[in-house]
């Protein structure tokens, strides 16, 4: 395992990301709610660059007690990123695919030291 420099922590604001090329392939690093999360930039669907997709809050279906559909809203707690090839959505904090929790992106450990951010890969 090697530590691969990503960025100075102060250079990544919330919502920022970096795509880092490593000898294990590209790794996407997100900053979200102050924390860093790193995943293989290889979608579980067909290998697309999942970590390069747009960020969007989880969409929540609103169902009334009588089971009638009331529309949709966005989660205030769960952020997703969306693979640009065919739209697979992943939880930014876990890398789990929103459509099937058995599927997830490979996650990498992050180390912060002296204000620098590294991936352990
Ligand atoms: S390759 Fe990512 S959704 Fe198809």
Backbone and ligand atoms as CSV (ligand in chain L), in Angstrom:
chain,resi,resn,atom,element,x,y,z
A,1,UNK,N,N,0.844,-1.188,0.000
A,1,UNK,CA,C,0.000,0.000,0.000
A,1,UNK,C,C,0.887,1.249,0.000
A,2,UNK,N,N,0.457,2.211,-0.780
A,2,UNK,CA,C,1.188,3.468,-0.852
A,2,UNK,C,C,0.234,4.616,-0.564
A,3,UNK,N,N,0.774,5.697,-0.073
A,3,UNK,CA,C,-0.026,6.902,0.114
A,3,UNK,C,C,0.188,7.794,-1.104
A,4,UNK,N,N,-0.905,8.219,-1.690
A,4,UNK,CA,C,-0.858,9.037,-2.901
A,4,UNK,C,C,-1.451,10.402,-2.579
A,5,UNK,N,N,-0.652,11.424,-2.809
A,5,UNK,CA,C,-1.097,12.785,-2.492
A,5,UNK,C,C,-2.287,13.169,-3.357
A,6,UNK,N,N,-3.288,13.778,-2.715
A,6,UNK,CA,C,-4.484,14.241,-3.428
A,6,UNK,C,C,-4.470,15.760,-3.560
A,7,UNK,N,N,-4.393,16.443,-2.416
A,7,UNK,CA,C,-4.476,17.906,-2.409
A,7,UNK,C,C,-4.199,18.405,-0.995
A,8,UNK,N,N,-3.978,19.688,-0.877
A,8,UNK,CA,C,-4.019,20.313,0.446
A,8,UNK,C,C,-5.491,20.327,0.863
A,9,UNK,N,N,-5.765,19.986,2.089
A,9,UNK,CA,C,-7.157,19.954,2.556
A,9,UNK,C,C,-7.829,21.306,2.365
A,10,UNK,N,N,-7.099,22.372,2.618
A,10,UNK,CA,C,-7.676,23.718,2.485
A,10,UNK,C,C,-8.002,24.073,1.038
A,11,UNK,N,N,-7.428,23.350,0.092
A,11,UNK,CA,C,-7.704,23.637,-1.321
A,11,UNK,C,C,-8.967,22.940,-1.830
A,12,UNK,N,N,-9.575,22.129,-0.982
A,12,UNK,CA,C,-10.823,21.450,-1.379
A,12,UNK,C,C,-11.955,21.921,-0.471
A,13,UNK,N,N,-12.876,22.669,-1.052
A,13,UNK,CA,C,-14.059,23.109,-0.309
A,13,UNK,C,C,-15.101,21.999,-0.326
A,14,UNK,N,N,-16.088,22.109,0.544
A,14,UNK,CA,C,-17.181,21.152,0.508
A,14,UNK,C,C,-17.794,21.116,-0.882
A,15,UNK,N,N,-18.006,19.919,-1.412
A,15,UNK,CA,C,-18.566,19.770,-2.752
A,15,UNK,C,C,-17.506,19.626,-3.830
A,16,UNK,N,N,-16.240,19.890,-3.467
A,16,UNK,CA,C,-15.151,19.721,-4.445
A,16,UNK,C,C,-14.790,18.249,-4.595
A,17,UNK,N,N,-14.125,17.949,-5.693
A,17,UNK,CA,C,-13.602,16.601,-5.912
A,17,UNK,C,C,-12.309,16.678,-6.709
A,18,UNK,N,N,-11.561,15.614,-6.625
A,18,UNK,CA,C,-10.362,15.453,-7.447
A,18,UNK,C,C,-10.394,14.051,-8.033
A,19,UNK,N,N,-9.927,13.925,-9.262
A,19,UNK,CA,C,-9.740,12.612,-9.863
A,19,UNK,C,C,-8.233,12.389,-9.924
A,20,UNK,N,N,-7.771,11.345,-9.255
A,20,UNK,CA,C,-6.343,11.086,-9.132
A,20,UNK,C,C,-5.999,9.834,-9.938
A,21,UNK,N,N,-4.986,9.940,-10.782
A,21,UNK,CA,C,-4.532,8.774,-11.546
A,21,UNK,C,C,-3.516,8.009,-10.708
A,22,UNK,N,N,-3.749,6.713,-10.547
A,22,UNK,CA,C,-2.826,5.878,-9.782
A,22,UNK,C,C,-2.523,4.634,-10.605
A,23,UNK,N,N,-1.583,3.834,-10.120
A,23,UNK,CA,C,-1.303,2.590,-10.853
A,23,UNK,C,C,-2.406,1.555,-10.646
A,24,UNK,N,N,-3.420,1.883,-9.831
A,24,UNK,CA,C,-4.593,1.016,-9.659
A,24,UNK,C,C,-5.806,1.581,-10.384
A,25,UNK,N,N,-5.574,2.552,-11.255
A,25,UNK,CA,C,-6.667,3.201,-11.969
A,25,UNK,C,C,-7.010,4.536,-11.336
A,26,UNK,N,N,-7.994,5.198,-11.913
A,26,UNK,CA,C,-8.383,6.500,-11.385
A,26,UNK,C,C,-9.188,6.336,-10.100
A,27,UNK,N,N,-8.958,7.277,-9.186
A,27,UNK,CA,C,-9.686,7.297,-7.915
A,27,UNK,C,C,-10.283,8.693,-7.748
A,28,UNK,N,N,-11.571,8.721,-7.442
A,28,UNK,CA,C,-12.254,9.991,-7.210
A,28,UNK,C,C,-12.281,10.295,-5.720
A,29,UNK,N,N,-11.930,11.526,-5.375
A,29,UNK,CA,C,-11.925,11.948,-3.968
A,29,UNK,C,C,-12.886,13.120,-3.816
A,30,UNK,N,N,-13.854,12.957,-2.938
A,30,UNK,CA,C,-14.866,13.979,-2.679
A,30,UNK,C,C,-14.648,14.577,-1.295
A,31,UNK,N,N,-14.985,15.857,-1.175
A,31,UNK,CA,C,-15.110,16.447,0.152
A,31,UNK,C,C,-16.580,16.745,0.355
A,32,UNK,N,N,-17.111,16.193,1.449
A,32,UNK,CA,C,-18.540,16.340,1.736
A,32,UNK,C,C,-18.721,16.476,3.241
A,33,UNK,N,N,-19.380,17.538,3.652
A,33,UNK,CA,C,-19.593,17.818,5.083
A,33,UNK,C,C,-18.264,17.781,5.842
A,34,UNK,N,N,-17.228,18.267,5.201
A,34,UNK,CA,C,-15.923,18.364,5.850
A,34,UNK,C,C,-15.073,17.110,5.756
A,35,UNK,N,N,-15.677,15.967,5.441
A,35,UNK,CA,C,-14.934,14.703,5.389
A,35,UNK,C,C,-14.546,14.383,3.945
A,36,UNK,N,N,-13.519,13.542,3.814
A,36,UNK,CA,C,-13.066,13.105,2.489
A,36,UNK,C,C,-13.481,11.654,2.262
A,37,UNK,N,N,-13.887,11.366,1.020
A,37,UNK,CA,C,-14.301,10.012,0.640
A,37,UNK,C,C,-13.663,9.688,-0.706
A,38,UNK,N,N,-13.108,8.490,-0.819
A,38,UNK,CA,C,-12.389,8.119,-2.046
A,38,UNK,C,C,-12.928,6.802,-2.601
A,39,UNK,N,N,-13.192,6.785,-3.914
A,39,UNK,CA,C,-13.730,5.593,-4.580
A,39,UNK,C,C,-13.048,5.381,-5.929
A,40,UNK,N,N,-13.001,4.133,-6.345
A,40,UNK,CA,C,-12.548,3.831,-7.702
A,40,UNK,C,C,-13.469,4.537,-8.690
A,41,UNK,N,N,-12.863,5.189,-9.671
A,41,UNK,CA,C,-13.652,5.914,-10.675
A,41,UNK,C,C,-14.050,4.946,-11.782
A,42,UNK,N,N,-14.746,3.893,-11.372
A,42,UNK,CA,C,-15.119,2.832,-12.307
A,42,UNK,C,C,-16.489,2.301,-11.888
A,43,UNK,N,N,-17.492,2.696,-12.630
A,43,UNK,CA,C,-18.880,2.377,-12.297
A,43,UNK,C,C,-19.110,0.864,-12.303
A,44,UNK,N,N,-19.929,0.390,-11.373
A,44,UNK,CA,C,-20.232,-1.046,-11.304
A,44,UNK,C,C,-21.107,-1.496,-12.470
A,45,UNK,N,N,-21.703,-0.551,-13.181
A,45,UNK,CA,C,-22.572,-0.916,-14.305
A,45,UNK,C,C,-21.747,-1.338,-15.513
A,46,UNK,N,N,-21.048,-0.369,-16.125
A,46,UNK,CA,C,-20.260,-0.696,-17.322
A,46,UNK,C,C,-18.892,-0.022,-17.311
A,47,UNK,N,N,-18.416,0.319,-16.125
A,47,UNK,CA,C,-17.059,0.846,-16.031
A,47,UNK,C,C,-16.915,2.326,-16.324
A,48,UNK,N,N,-18.000,3.057,-16.379
A,48,UNK,CA,C,-17.935,4.494,-16.651
A,48,UNK,C,C,-17.291,5.273,-15.506
A,49,UNK,N,N,-16.978,6.551,-15.778
A,49,UNK,CA,C,-16.293,7.392,-14.788
A,49,UNK,C,C,-17.268,7.948,-13.753
A,50,UNK,N,N,-17.746,7.062,-12.884
A,50,UNK,CA,C,-18.829,7.409,-11.954
A,50,UNK,C,C,-18.520,8.643,-11.112
A,51,UNK,N,N,-17.274,8.788,-10.699
A,51,UNK,CA,C,-16.926,9.876,-9.783
A,51,UNK,C,C,-16.899,11.242,-10.468
A,52,UNK,N,N,-17.095,11.275,-11.774
A,52,UNK,CA,C,-17.077,12.546,-12.494
A,52,UNK,C,C,-18.480,13.107,-12.699
A,53,UNK,N,N,-19.491,12.398,-12.188
A,53,UNK,CA,C,-20.865,12.822,-12.416
A,53,UNK,C,C,-21.329,13.919,-11.475
A,54,UNK,N,N,-22.501,14.448,-11.784
A,54,UNK,CA,C,-23.059,15.544,-10.985
A,54,UNK,C,C,-23.424,15.059,-9.593
A,55,UNK,N,N,-23.418,15.996,-8.652
A,55,UNK,CA,C,-23.885,15.737,-7.289
A,55,UNK,C,C,-25.357,16.124,-7.221
A,56,UNK,N,N,-26.149,15.265,-6.592
A,56,UNK,CA,C,-27.579,15.560,-6.448
A,56,UNK,C,C,-28.064,14.878,-5.165
A,57,UNK,N,N,-28.885,15.581,-4.373
A,57,UNK,CA,C,-29.417,14.912,-3.175
A,57,UNK,C,C,-30.291,13.725,-3.570
A,58,UNK,N,N,-30.360,12.742,-2.672
A,58,UNK,CA,C,-31.230,11.590,-2.886
A,58,UNK,C,C,-32.661,12.068,-3.120
A,59,UNK,N,N,-33.331,11.485,-4.089
A,59,UNK,CA,C,-34.738,11.800,-4.346
A,59,UNK,C,C,-35.600,10.884,-3.472
A,60,UNK,N,N,-36.536,11.486,-2.764
A,60,UNK,CA,C,-37.416,10.736,-1.863
A,60,UNK,C,C,-38.841,10.790,-2.402
A,61,UNK,N,N,-39.455,9.610,-2.524
A,61,UNK,CA,C,-40.848,9.530,-2.944
A,61,UNK,C,C,-41.728,9.825,-1.729
A,62,UNK,N,N,-42.722,10.689,-1.912
A,62,UNK,CA,C,-43.623,11.036,-0.813
A,62,UNK,C,C,-44.916,10.232,-0.964
A,63,UNK,N,N,-45.118,9.316,-0.018
A,63,UNK,CA,C,-46.298,8.459,-0.030
A,63,UNK,C,C,-47.119,8.754,1.239
A,64,UNK,N,N,-48.385,9.096,1.071
A,64,UNK,CA,C,-49.247,9.402,2.220
A,64,UNK,C,C,-49.625,8.122,2.959
A,65,UNK,N,N,-50.215,8.299,4.159
A,65,UNK,CA,C,-50.629,7.133,4.953
A,65,UNK,C,C,-51.634,6.258,4.217
A,66,UNK,N,N,-52.446,6.896,3.345
A,66,UNK,CA,C,-53.420,6.097,2.590
A,66,UNK,C,C,-52.796,5.500,1.321
A,67,UNK,N,N,-51.473,5.577,1.237
A,67,UNK,CA,C,-50.685,4.992,0.141
A,67,UNK,C,C,-50.798,5.758,-1.181
A,68,UNK,N,N,-51.343,6.942,-1.168
A,68,UNK,CA,C,-51.405,7.726,-2.399
A,68,UNK,C,C,-50.077,8.448,-2.603
A,69,UNK,N,N,-49.744,8.587,-3.849
A,69,UNK,CA,C,-48.484,9.225,-4.222
A,69,UNK,C,C,-48.614,10.742,-4.099
A,70,UNK,N,N,-47.673,11.363,-3.405
A,70,UNK,CA,C,-47.744,12.799,-3.144
A,70,UNK,C,C,-46.638,13.584,-3.847
A,71,UNK,N,N,-45.810,12.884,-4.632
A,71,UNK,CA,C,-44.748,13.585,-5.344
A,71,UNK,C,C,-43.378,13.198,-4.824
A,72,UNK,N,N,-42.406,14.078,-5.086
A,72,UNK,CA,C,-41.026,13.791,-4.705
A,72,UNK,C,C,-40.424,15.009,-4.014
A,73,UNK,N,N,-39.383,14.744,-3.258
A,73,UNK,CA,C,-38.607,15.828,-2.676
A,73,UNK,C,C,-37.159,15.366,-2.584
A,74,UNK,N,N,-36.266,16.275,-2.218
A,74,UNK,CA,C,-34.857,15.923,-2.070
A,74,UNK,C,C,-34.518,15.705,-0.601
A,75,UNK,N,N,-33.698,14.713,-0.349
A,75,UNK,CA,C,-33.190,14.472,0.994
A,75,UNK,C,C,-32.300,15.628,1.429
A,76,UNK,N,N,-32.381,15.974,2.705
A,76,UNK,CA,C,-31.473,16.991,3.249
A,76,UNK,C,C,-30.249,16.338,3.875
A,77,UNK,N,N,-30.260,15.002,3.950
A,77,UNK,CA,C,-29.180,14.298,4.637
A,77,UNK,C,C,-28.282,13.476,3.724
A,78,UNK,N,N,-28.807,13.037,2.570
A,78,UNK,CA,C,-28.054,12.075,1.763
A,78,UNK,C,C,-27.740,12.650,0.387
A,79,UNK,N,N,-26.446,12.765,0.097
A,79,UNK,CA,C,-25.999,13.285,-1.194
A,79,UNK,C,C,-25.533,12.120,-2.065
A,80,UNK,N,N,-25.839,12.213,-3.347
A,80,UNK,CA,C,-25.419,11.207,-4.319
A,80,UNK,C,C,-24.569,11.848,-5.406
A,81,UNK,N,N,-23.773,11.033,-6.075
A,81,UNK,CA,C,-23.169,11.444,-7.343
A,81,UNK,C,C,-23.648,10.454,-8.403
A,82,UNK,N,N,-23.765,10.939,-9.631
A,82,UNK,CA,C,-24.453,10.195,-10.683
A,82,UNK,C,C,-23.481,9.891,-11.817
A,83,UNK,N,N,-23.308,8.617,-12.116
A,83,UNK,CA,C,-22.423,8.242,-13.215
A,83,UNK,C,C,-22.912,8.898,-14.516
A,84,UNK,N,N,-22.011,9.589,-15.229
A,84,UNK,CA,C,-22.448,10.315,-16.422
A,84,UNK,C,C,-22.821,9.424,-17.607
A,85,UNK,N,N,-22.490,8.149,-17.566
A,85,UNK,CA,C,-22.804,7.303,-18.721
A,85,UNK,C,C,-24.261,6.883,-18.755
A,86,UNK,N,N,-24.799,6.308,-17.674
A,86,UNK,CA,C,-26.182,5.818,-17.702
A,86,UNK,C,C,-26.954,6.140,-16.436
A,87,UNK,N,N,-26.390,6.929,-15.552
A,87,UNK,CA,C,-27.165,7.445,-14.426
A,87,UNK,C,C,-27.183,6.640,-13.143
A,88,UNK,N,N,-26.293,5.681,-12.967
A,88,UNK,CA,C,-26.240,5.000,-11.671
A,88,UNK,C,C,-25.872,6.024,-10.596
A,89,UNK,N,N,-26.618,5.992,-9.494
A,89,UNK,CA,C,-26.389,6.953,-8.407
A,89,UNK,C,C,-25.717,6.257,-7.233
A,90,UNK,N,N,-24.743,6.949,-6.662
A,90,UNK,CA,C,-23.996,6.405,-5.520
A,90,UNK,C,C,-24.048,7.365,-4.343
A,91,UNK,N,N,-24.169,6.812,-3.143
A,91,UNK,CA,C,-24.105,7.602,-1.917
A,91,UNK,C,C,-22.681,8.121,-1.741
A,92,UNK,N,N,-22.550,9.417,-1.573
A,92,UNK,CA,C,-21.210,10.008,-1.519
A,92,UNK,C,C,-20.450,9.596,-0.252
A,93,UNK,N,N,-21.178,9.186,0.791
A,93,UNK,CA,C,-20.512,8.833,2.053
A,93,UNK,C,C,-20.177,7.347,2.154
A,94,UNK,N,N,-20.753,6.536,1.270
A,94,UNK,CA,C,-20.517,5.086,1.368
A,94,UNK,C,C,-20.073,4.446,0.049
A,95,UNK,N,N,-20.397,5.080,-1.077
A,95,UNK,CA,C,-20.115,4.476,-2.378
A,95,UNK,C,C,-21.110,3.416,-2.779
A,96,UNK,N,N,-22.184,3.259,-1.994
A,96,UNK,CA,C,-23.196,2.244,-2.288
A,96,UNK,C,C,-24.135,2.743,-3.382
A,97,UNK,N,N,-24.447,1.860,-4.330
A,97,UNK,CA,C,-25.374,2.160,-5.422
A,97,UNK,C,C,-26.785,2.317,-4.853
A,98,UNK,N,N,-27.463,3.410,-5.230
A,98,UNK,CA,C,-28.779,3.703,-4.660
A,98,UNK,C,C,-29.835,2.687,-5.075
A,99,UNK,N,N,-29.640,2.036,-6.207
A,99,UNK,CA,C,-30.654,1.108,-6.708
A,99,UNK,C,C,-30.528,-0.309,-6.186
A,100,UNK,N,N,-29.411,-0.634,-5.542
A,100,UNK,CA,C,-29.195,-1.993,-5.042
A,100,UNK,C,C,-28.029,-1.940,-4.061
A,101,UNK,N,N,-28.341,-2.034,-2.780
A,101,UNK,CA,C,-27.314,-1.832,-1.752
A,101,UNK,C,C,-26.240,-2.919,-1.745
A,102,UNK,N,N,-26.416,-3.984,-2.544
A,102,UNK,CA,C,-25.359,-5.000,-2.627
A,102,UNK,C,C,-24.211,-4.542,-3.529
A,103,UNK,N,N,-24.469,-3.504,-4.328
A,103,UNK,CA,C,-23.456,-3.017,-5.262
A,103,UNK,C,C,-22.830,-1.737,-4.727
A,104,UNK,N,N,-21.520,-1.655,-4.795
A,104,UNK,CA,C,-20.855,-0.434,-4.338
A,104,UNK,C,C,-19.518,-0.275,-5.041
A,105,UNK,N,N,-19.071,0.959,-5.069
A,105,UNK,CA,C,-17.752,1.251,-5.629
A,105,UNK,C,C,-16.680,0.834,-4.642
A,106,UNK,N,N,-15.512,0.487,-5.174
A,106,UNK,CA,C,-14.382,0.171,-4.291
A,106,UNK,C,C,-14.016,1.437,-3.533
A,107,UNK,N,N,-13.917,1.312,-2.212
A,107,UNK,CA,C,-13.629,2.463,-1.360
A,107,UNK,C,C,-12.156,2.441,-0.961
A,108,UNK,N,N,-11.551,3.599,-0.904
A,108,UNK,CA,C,-10.158,3.715,-0.468
A,108,UNK,C,C,-10.085,4.536,0.805
A,109,UNK,N,N,-9.117,4.172,1.644
A,109,UNK,CA,C,-8.897,4.899,2.886
A,109,UNK,C,C,-8.249,6.250,2.584
A,110,UNK,N,N,-8.621,7.242,3.367
A,110,UNK,CA,C,-8.036,8.583,3.274
A,110,UNK,C,C,-7.207,8.839,4.529
A,111,UNK,N,N,-6.067,9.459,4.353
A,111,UNK,CA,C,-5.246,9.883,5.481
A,111,UNK,C,C,-5.015,11.385,5.339
A,112,UNK,N,N,-5.219,12.119,6.440
A,112,UNK,CA,C,-4.893,13.542,6.462
A,112,UNK,C,C,-3.703,13.725,7.392
A,113,UNK,N,N,-2.687,14.409,6.884
A,113,UNK,CA,C,-1.490,14.634,7.688
A,113,UNK,C,C,-0.922,16.010,7.354
A,114,UNK,N,N,-0.736,16.805,8.382
A,114,UNK,CA,C,-0.136,18.146,8.229
A,114,UNK,C,C,-0.867,18.964,7.160
A,115,UNK,N,N,-2.174,18.808,7.120
A,115,UNK,CA,C,-2.961,19.605,6.184
A,115,UNK,C,C,-3.010,19.048,4.773
A,116,UNK,N,N,-2.359,17.909,4.542
A,116,UNK,CA,C,-2.389,17.263,3.228
A,116,UNK,C,C,-3.326,16.055,3.268
A,117,UNK,N,N,-3.927,15.761,2.119
A,117,UNK,CA,C,-4.843,14.629,1.996
A,117,UNK,C,C,-4.199,13.576,1.093
A,118,UNK,N,N,-4.225,12.327,1.547
A,118,UNK,CA,C,-3.654,11.211,0.786
A,118,UNK,C,C,-4.688,10.089,0.660
A,119,UNK,N,N,-4.602,9.364,-0.444
A,119,UNK,CA,C,-5.327,8.104,-0.602
A,119,UNK,C,C,-4.356,6.992,-0.237
A,120,UNK,N,N,-4.850,5.966,0.443
A,120,UNK,CA,C,-4.051,4.763,0.677
A,120,UNK,C,C,-4.500,3.739,-0.363
A,121,UNK,N,N,-3.608,3.426,-1.291
A,121,UNK,CA,C,-3.991,2.514,-2.384
A,121,UNK,C,C,-2.835,1.584,-2.717
L,1,LIG,S1,S,-21.365,2.894,-16.722
L,1,LIG,FE1,FE,-22.088,4.021,-15.042
L,1,LIG,S2,S,-24.209,3.950,-15.234
L,1,LIG,FE2,FE,-23.508,2.766,-16.883
